[in-house]
Amino acid sequence: MYRQDQACLHHPEEGLTPTFFCCIGVKQRCLLSPLLFGLFIDGLEKRLNALEGDTPPMLGQLAVRLLLYADDLALISHTPAGLQKQLDVLEAFCYERQLTVNVKKTKVVVFETRKSMCQAFQYEGETIEQLNSFKYLSVELHGTKGMQAVIQRLAMSGKKAIFALRRRCAELRISDPALQCQLFDALVKPVLSYGCEVWSDHIAREQLEVVHRALLKSLLGVSTTTSSYVVLAEFGRFPLAIFWWQQTMHFLSRVSSEVDSDHMFRLAYDV
């Protein structure tokens, strides 16, 4: 497929360069890219599961030592020593498979109730930078704030989306409150609801409800102290929490339908 692959560059003044052979890598968005990565990374989970002296988080009866999505890898352990052992296993595994880890893009986050000093983690003799939080699938996981940080960021993004929506409605002279509510459901509600399957039962979600109710009160032109139930009833709307719980239940049902054993069903329910 790539034996005779050729390419050329386009110069803004000189035009196309002579063609040359592409002997390394695959084309952008080529289906071979995830396939090859899957083949090379296969076996890492088995190697980590065979690791002794590690205390990984447990989900039901399942030990969760790593998370894999596309070419992202997250290692998880309850202890600093366990995480360093996992990094050592990853280093040996990548050396055998001739894989390279970008240490500059590799970070460590320690999840604890309050921030404290933690040992430095090493990979190939280099110290891995420690951060307060990191994003996984666009969900920010904070070391000390937990899901509170996720909801705060979603609330901020939702406010920005509402501001853009109101500005665009003013430009187009859209003043119908019902139509603006429809636009909210299409443009802002997905922003506020991202990842709700994970945080829907968190008490801090009230911050996102406030963003929703603030828009409704603004459309009605009433005081911020007006009863939220009256405002929702005036528009014939329900709290966003109901939608979030629906999404959570749909996720649980979808995961449960894709597994066979009773053990996996209970595991999905624990999630």
C-alpha positions as a printed Julia matrix, in Angstrom:
271×3 Matrix{Float64}:
   0.0     0.0    0.0
   2.84    2.4    0.84
   5.61    0.79  -1.2
   5.45    3.36  -4.01
   3.89    6.22  -2.01
   5.12    9.62  -3.23
   4.43   13.21  -2.25
   5.48   16.77  -3.01
   5.36   20.14  -1.3
   3.66   23.31  -2.48
   5.65   26.53  -2.29
   3.63   29.79  -2.47
   6.04   31.27  -5.04
   7.78   28.34  -6.7
   4.78   26.05  -6.89
   5.1    22.26  -6.54
   8.43   20.67  -5.7
   9.64   17.45  -7.37
   8.05   14.3   -5.98
   9.83   12.18  -3.38
   9.16    8.81  -1.76
   7.54    8.61   1.69
   9.33    5.79   3.49
   8.34    6.54   7.11
   4.93    6.85   8.77
   1.43    6.71   7.39
  -0.81    9.29   5.82
  -2.86   11.56   8.03
  -6.22    9.96   8.99
  -5.17    6.7    7.41
  -6.96    3.7    8.94
  -3.62    1.96   9.31
  -2.6     4.44  12.03
  -4.94    3.22  14.82
  -4.56   -0.38  13.6
  -0.77   -0.29  13.86
  -0.9     1.44  17.23
  -3.3    -1.22  18.52
  -0.97   -3.97  17.37
   2.08   -2.37  18.98
   0.37   -1.49  22.29
  -1.33   -4.89  22.61
   0.01   -6.76  25.61
   0.66   -3.74  27.83
  -2.44   -4.31  29.95
  -1.51   -7.96  30.49
   2.01   -6.92  31.5
   0.64   -4.39  34.01
  -1.87   -6.86  35.45
   1.0    -9.24  36.16
   2.76   -6.55  38.18
   3.28   -7.44  41.85
   3.29   -4.99  44.75
   0.87   -2.6   43.05
  -2.44   -1.42  44.55
  -4.66   -0.31  41.65
  -8.16    1.17  42.04
 -10.93   -1.43  42.05
 -14.16   -1.07  40.08
 -16.36   -3.82  41.48
 -14.04   -6.83  41.26
 -12.05   -5.4   38.35
  -8.63   -3.82  38.83
  -8.25   -0.65  36.75
  -4.57    0.02  36.16
  -4.8     1.92  32.9
  -7.16    3.76  30.59
  -6.65    3.65  26.82
  -8.38    5.86  24.27
  -6.93    6.31  20.78
  -3.23    7.0   21.41
  -3.73    8.37  24.96
  -2.65    6.27  27.93
  -3.39    6.93  31.61
  -1.77    4.82  34.34
  -3.53    4.63  37.72
  -2.32    3.48  41.13
  -3.18    4.08  44.78
   0.45    4.51  45.85
   3.48    6.44  44.53
   5.54    3.26  44.55
   2.89    1.44  42.52
   2.77    4.19  39.9
   6.56    4.2   39.57
   6.49    0.42  39.04
   3.9     0.89  36.3
   6.1     3.51  34.66
   9.05    1.09  34.8
   6.92   -1.61  33.15
   5.83    0.86  30.46
   9.43    1.87  29.85
  10.54   -1.75  29.39
   7.52   -2.51  27.21
   8.15    0.46  24.91
  11.85   -0.43  24.65
  10.94   -3.94  23.49
   8.38   -2.68  20.96
  10.54    0.27  19.84
   7.89    2.76  20.93
   8.64    6.28  22.12
   6.9     8.18  24.92
   6.95   11.97  24.78
   8.02   12.72  28.35
   7.38   16.45  27.9
   3.71   15.7   27.3
   3.56   13.14  30.12
   2.13   14.47  33.4
   1.35   13.17  36.88
  -1.65   14.17  39.01
  -1.97   13.11  42.65
  -5.56   12.83  43.86
  -5.85   13.67  47.56
  -8.01   15.7   49.95
  -5.36   18.37  50.36
  -2.24   19.12  48.39
   0.96   17.66  49.81
   4.51   16.95  48.73
   4.88   13.77  46.71
   7.86   11.89  45.39
   9.2    12.66  41.94
   8.34   10.14  39.24
  10.9     9.08  36.65
  10.69    7.79  33.1
  13.89    6.98  31.21
  15.84    9.01  33.77
  13.72   12.13  33.26
  11.48   13.63  35.94
   7.8    13.77  35.01
   6.1    17.09  35.69
   3.32   17.06  38.29
   0.17   19.11  37.73
  -2.9    19.93  39.79
  -5.25   18.55  37.13
  -5.39   17.02  33.67
  -8.01   16.55  30.98
  -9.19   13.13  29.91
 -11.71   13.08  27.05
 -12.21   16.83  27.65
 -13.19   16.25  31.29
 -10.85   18.01  33.72
  -9.89   15.78  36.65
  -8.55   17.86  39.55
  -6.26   16.49  42.22
  -8.02   18.06  45.23
 -11.31   19.51  43.94
 -12.69   16.33  42.39
 -15.8    16.8   40.24
 -16.17   20.35  41.54
 -13.56   21.49  39.02
 -15.42   19.76  36.17
 -18.68   21.51  37.01
 -17.01   24.89  37.48
 -15.44   24.67  34.05
 -18.71   23.58  32.46
 -20.53   26.46  34.14
 -17.96   28.91  32.78
 -18.24   27.43  29.28
 -22.05   27.52  29.52
 -22.03   31.21  30.45
 -19.82   31.98  27.47
 -22.14   30.0   25.2
 -25.18   31.89  26.52
 -23.42   35.21  25.98
 -22.67   34.26  22.37
 -26.25   33.08  21.91
 -27.79   36.31  23.25
 -25.44   38.42  21.15
 -26.29   36.48  18.0
 -30.0    36.72  18.76
 -29.63   40.5   19.13
 -27.85   40.72  15.78
 -30.6    38.71  14.08
 -33.34   40.51  16.06
 -34.62   37.27  17.55
 -36.71   38.3   20.55
 -39.12   35.37  20.85
 -38.37   33.72  24.25
 -39.62   30.32  23.04
 -37.26   30.39  20.07
 -34.35   31.42  22.29
 -35.13   28.47  24.57
 -34.97   26.17  21.55
 -31.62   27.68  20.62
 -30.47   27.15  24.21
 -31.37   23.46  24.0
 -29.48   23.12  20.72
 -26.38   25.22  21.47
 -25.9    25.62  25.23
 -27.49   22.57  26.82
 -24.94   20.17  25.25
 -22.13   22.31  26.68
 -23.59   22.21  30.19
 -24.35   18.49  29.93
 -20.99   17.22  28.69
 -19.95   14.17  30.68
 -23.1    14.25  32.84
 -23.03   10.45  33.01
 -20.04   10.88  35.33
 -21.09   13.8   37.56
 -24.93   13.77  37.41
 -25.27   12.82  41.1
 -22.75   15.43  42.31
 -24.21   18.06  44.63
 -22.27   20.84  42.89
 -24.35   20.41  39.73
 -26.62   23.16  41.11
 -24.11   25.62  39.65
 -25.16   24.48  36.17
 -28.85   24.76  37.01
 -28.22   28.38  38.0
 -26.89   29.1   34.5
 -30.07   27.67  32.97
 -32.44   29.53  35.31
 -30.55   32.82  34.93
 -31.27   32.79  31.21
 -34.96   32.07  31.75
 -35.3    34.89  34.31
 -33.49   37.23  31.95
 -35.89   36.36  29.12
 -38.87   37.04  31.39
 -37.32   40.21  32.74
 -37.94   39.23  36.37
 -35.78   39.53  39.46
 -33.08   36.96  40.18
 -34.88   36.22  43.45
 -38.02   35.06  41.63
 -38.99   31.47  42.42
 -37.22   29.13  40.02
 -40.2    26.77  39.96
 -42.48   29.6   38.83
 -40.05   30.53  36.05
 -39.73   26.93  34.87
 -43.51   26.54  34.92
 -43.94   29.73  32.9
 -41.8    28.26  30.12
 -43.1    24.72  30.55
 -39.57   23.48  31.15
 -37.99   21.03  33.57
 -34.75   21.29  35.54
 -31.69   20.14  33.61
 -31.04   17.53  36.31
 -33.88   15.43  34.9
 -32.17   15.37  31.5
 -28.84   14.51  33.11
 -30.35   11.57  34.97
 -32.0    10.39  31.76
 -28.63   10.45  30.02
 -27.09    8.55  32.91
 -29.78    5.87  32.81
 -29.46    5.55  29.04
 -25.71    5.12  29.44
 -26.22    2.44  32.09
 -28.74    0.65  29.91
 -26.47    0.81  26.86
 -23.46   -0.53  28.74
 -25.54   -3.25  30.4
 -26.93   -4.42  27.06
 -23.43   -4.84  25.64
 -22.23   -7.26  28.31
 -23.26  -10.84  28.91
 -22.37  -11.93  32.41
 -24.09  -10.9   35.63
 -20.72   -9.76  36.96
 -20.28   -7.28  34.11
 -23.84   -6.03  34.59
 -23.1    -5.27  38.26
 -19.87   -3.63  37.19
 -21.75   -1.34  34.79
 -24.2    -0.51  37.57
 -21.32    0.47  39.89
 -20.07    2.87  37.23
